[in-house]
Structure formats: C-alpha cells, structure tokens
Amino acid sequence: MFFKRSEHAGVCLLWPLFLLVLAVALLAVRVPVAQACFGPKLYIGLSDTAEQRVFYALVALYIKEKTGVETVAVPLEDADPLRALQEKRVDMAFAREISQDFTPLVTAAGAPYLLSGRRPLEELQFTTVAPALQRLDRLLTPELFAPLAAEVAAGAPPAAAARAFLMRQRWI
C-alpha cells in the first residue's frame, strides 16, 4: 500500500510528501497557454499592405466561421509568395499573379489572389476549407472589396472591418 496510516493519529503520514511530489510534477509538465494547440492551423503568407491585411482578416474570419479551422498570418515582407508556397513555408499566400503550380481559391476580388499549396487541398483535416473559400470567391466582387480595403487603408483595424463587412453582407 502506498500510504501508511498511523494507528494513533488516523491520518496518512505520507500525504504532505505526496502533495509536494504532485505539485512539482505538475509544474514540470505545465504547458504555457500561448503554446496550447486546439486544432489544425493553416499558415497564410501576406505582405504588409492594407489590402492584404484586410484580405487576410476576411479570409481568416470566413474560414474560422465556416470550418472551424484556425489560420496564422505569416508576414512575407519582401519574400516572393510563390516561392514561400513552393518551399512549403506557408499553406496559402496572397500573390499578384496566378501560377499554374498552385490552386487559386479566391480570385474574384481582383489582385491579390489567394493561392493554395497542396496541404489545404489534400489533408483530411482541411477538406472543408477549399469549398468554403470557393463560396467566398463566388460572393466577393472587386466592387465590394475595394471600399473595405480603402477603409483599412484609412486606419480601420482589419479584423473589425472584415467582421463588420461579413456581417453586413450576412455571409457569417
């Protein structure tokens, strides 16, 4: 038996030692909240323009609402988005031109285009993402997107502007 009872006191003599060992073990294996992973994530490459920031916010929110898949923005700075896709540093990227090597998912808003690598199209956990983005592609037009991009260029936060836009359109 792990715990030995004292016949006189009727309490476990090893209880405080057990609690101390348990506390040390829990502290040793704790995971910081920022590193917790609750599901699949897609990495989307973008440059730091107002147009791409709002486009990312729009796509990320739409994907999250329609599929439950999280996205992570990967700043590409001066890097070529097609090269980042080719090197598999990102799963999707906003690019100024369409490449035959990658699948265009959202093109209706005009350049930039959202291009996809293989992972979002082939991995089972992402099977709902491409159809959701193809629906968004059928809904979004340059006439709808341009004022949204202008709003963010004027200083509106991209996520708030994208959420308001999607709700106004009743797409989420």
C-alpha positions in Angstrom: 0.0 0.0 0.0 1.3 3.4 -1.0 0.1 5.3 2.0 0.7 4.0 5.5 -1.8 5.0 8.1 -0.8 5.9 11.6 -2.8 3.8 14.0 -2.6 6.6 16.6 -3.4 9.7 14.6 -5.6 8.2 11.9 -4.0 10.3 9.2 -1.8 9.5 6.3 1.8 10.2 7.2 2.9 10.4 3.6 0.1 12.8 2.5 2.2 16.0 2.6 5.1 14.3 0.7 2.6 13.1 -1.9 1.2 16.6 -2.4 4.7 18.0 -2.7 5.7 15.5 -5.4 2.4 16.0 -7.2 2.9 19.8 -7.2 6.5 19.5 -8.6 5.4 17.1 -11.3 2.5 19.4 -12.4 4.9 22.4 -12.5 7.4 20.4 -14.6 4.9 19.4 -17.3 2.8 22.6 -17.4 2.3 24.0 -20.9 2.2 27.8 -21.3 -1.2 28.9 -22.5 0.3 30.7 -25.6 1.6 27.3 -26.8 -1.6 25.4 -26.5 -2.8 23.9 -29.7 -6.5 23.2 -30.0 -6.8 22.2 -33.7 -5.4 22.3 -37.1 -3.9 25.6 -38.4 -3.3 26.9 -41.8 -0.4 29.3 -42.5 -1.2 32.2 -44.9 1.6 34.3 -46.3 1.0 38.0 -46.9 2.8 41.3 -47.3 2.2 44.3 -45.0 -0.2 46.2 -47.2 -3.6 47.4 -46.0 -5.2 45.4 -48.9 -3.6 42.2 -47.9 -4.1 42.7 -44.2 -7.9 43.1 -44.7 -8.0 40.3 -47.2 -6.3 38.0 -44.7 -8.7 39.2 -41.9 -11.6 38.5 -44.3 -10.4 35.0 -45.3 -9.3 34.1 -41.8 -12.6 35.0 -40.2 -14.6 33.3 -43.0 -12.6 30.1 -42.7 -13.0 30.1 -38.9 -16.7 30.7 -39.0 -17.5 28.2 -41.8 -15.0 25.4 -41.0 -13.6 25.9 -37.5 -10.0 25.9 -38.9 -7.6 28.5 -37.4 -5.2 30.4 -39.6 -1.9 32.1 -38.8 -0.7 35.2 -40.7 2.9 34.7 -41.9 4.5 38.1 -42.9 6.4 37.6 -46.1 7.9 41.1 -46.1 9.8 41.2 -49.4 9.7 37.5 -50.0 8.1 36.1 -53.1 4.7 34.5 -52.1 5.1 31.8 -54.9 8.5 30.9 -53.6 7.1 30.7 -50.0 4.4 28.3 -51.2 6.9 26.3 -53.2 9.2 25.9 -50.2 6.2 25.0 -48.1 6.8 27.8 -45.6 3.1 28.7 -45.9 0.0 26.7 -46.9 -1.6 29.6 -48.8 -0.4 33.0 -49.9 -1.7 36.2 -51.4 0.0 36.8 -54.8 -0.2 39.4 -57.5 -0.2 36.7 -60.3 -1.8 33.3 -60.6 0.6 30.4 -61.0 -0.1 27.1 -62.6 1.7 25.4 -59.8 -0.8 26.5 -57.2 -4.6 26.4 -56.9 -6.3 29.8 -56.9 -9.0 29.8 -54.2 -10.1 33.4 -54.1 -9.7 35.5 -57.3 -13.0 37.4 -57.6 -11.8 40.4 -55.6 -9.0 41.0 -58.1 -5.3 41.1 -57.3 -4.1 39.9 -54.9 -5.3 36.4 -55.4 -5.3 33.7 -52.7 -3.4 30.7 -53.9 -3.2 27.4 -52.2 -0.4 24.8 -51.8 -1.2 21.1 -51.5 -1.7 20.8 -47.7 -5.1 22.6 -47.5 -6.3 20.6 -50.5 -5.1 17.1 -49.6 -5.1 16.8 -45.8 -8.3 15.4 -44.4 -8.5 17.9 -41.6 -8.8 20.7 -44.1 -11.3 19.2 -46.6 -13.9 21.9 -45.8 -11.6 24.9 -46.3 -11.4 24.9 -50.2 -15.1 24.6 -50.7 -15.8 27.4 -48.2 -13.3 29.7 -49.9 -14.8 28.9 -53.3 -18.1 30.0 -51.9 -16.5 33.2 -50.7 -15.0 33.6 -54.2 -18.4 33.5 -55.8 -19.7 36.1 -53.3 -16.9 38.6 -53.3 -16.5 41.2 -56.1 -14.0 43.9 -56.6 -16.8 46.5 -56.1 -17.4 45.0 -52.6 -13.8 44.6 -51.7 -12.4 47.9 -52.8 -14.3 50.0 -50.2 -13.3 47.6 -47.5 -9.6 47.9 -48.5 -9.9 51.7 -48.6 -11.5 51.6 -45.1 -8.5 49.7 -43.7 -6.0 51.9 -45.6 -7.7 54.9 -43.9 -6.9 53.4 -40.5 -9.6 51.0 -39.6 -8.5 47.8 -37.8 -8.5 45.0 -40.4 -10.2 42.4 -38.3 -13.0 44.7 -37.1 -13.6 46.0 -40.6 -13.7 42.4 -42.0 -16.1 41.2 -39.4 -18.5 44.2 -39.9 -18.3 43.6 -43.7 -19.1 39.9 -43.4 -21.9 40.5 -41.0 -23.4 43.3 -43.2 -23.3 41.0 -46.2 -24.8 38.2 -44.0 -22.1 35.8 -45.0 -21.4 34.8 -41.4 
